[in-house]
Amino acid sequence: MIIKKMIAAMLIGVAGVSGASLALAADNAKASYKAAEDAADASYKADKVKCNDFSGNGKDVCLKQAKATREHSKQDAMAEYKDTPEALASARKSEADADYAVAREKCNGLAGNGKDVCITQAKAAQTDAITNANTQRDVSKASASAREERADARYKVALAQCDALAGAAKDECVNAAKIELNK
């Protein structure tokens, strides 16, 4: 009886420490995200100043590129902070849009059929990037679902093995299976 109370107290203590660790990790992740956003904004301001060395379409391209670079940095930080397939797909789509804006601006320096071809290529690259982002998201979701199904199957096997036991031994077996398979 005393041993069970000691184990319960240890588990409660571990849960308390784990909760505090998770809160600290969340605070650190948020701080890292905010720092990455601030760094992206500072880099954008510096890049924007460099664009003053250009004129005409060159300056416009430079400004679009500076914005795209900032967008990439911010979206990567957001995807890392949220750490979900949806966040990563959203980031890649936003980056594709930013890259398209740069390519489109470069096309403005051309004329006639060359410009038309350039715009078509830029749009195709954007579409390709968005399709790849959606595909990667779907693959990540499918992989996570498959992992969960495999874990559920292993848990059922473990419970079936525990059924051969009785009393406290069975309870310990079930608890061990729950801990091992995070159930």
Residue pairs with C-beta under 8 A, 6 or more apart in sequence:
29 81
30 81
32 77
32 80
32 81
33 77
33 78
33 80
33 81
36 73
36 74
36 76
36 77
36 80
37 73
37 74
37 77
39 73
40 69
40 70
40 73
40 74
40 77
41 70
43 69
43 70
43 73
44 66
44 67
44 69
44 70
47 62
47 65
47 66
47 69
47 70
48 63
48 66
50 62
50 66
51 59
51 62
51 63
51 66
52 59
54 61
54 62
57 105
57 106
57 108
57 109
58 109
60 105
60 108
61 102
61 105
61 106
61 109
64 101
64 102
64 105
65 102
67 98
67 101
68 95
68 98
68 99
68 101
68 102
71 94
71 95
71 97
71 98
72 95
72 98
75 90
75 91
75 92
75 94
75 95
76 91
78 87
78 90
78 91
79 87
79 88
79 90
79 91
81 87
85 136
85 137
85 140
85 141
85 144
86 137
88 133
88 136
88 137
88 140
89 133
89 134
89 136
89 137
92 129
92 130
92 132
92 133
92 136
93 129
93 130
93 133
95 129
96 125
96 126
96 129
96 130
96 133
97 126
99 125
99 126
99 129
100 122
100 123
100 125
100 126
103 118
103 121
103 122
103 125
103 126
104 119
104 122
106 118
106 122
107 115
107 118
107 119
107 122
108 115
110 118
151 181
151 182
151 183
154 181
155 177
155 178
155 181
155 183
158 173
158 177
158 180
158 181
159 174
159 177
161 173
162 170
162 173
162 174
162 177
163 170
165 173
177 183
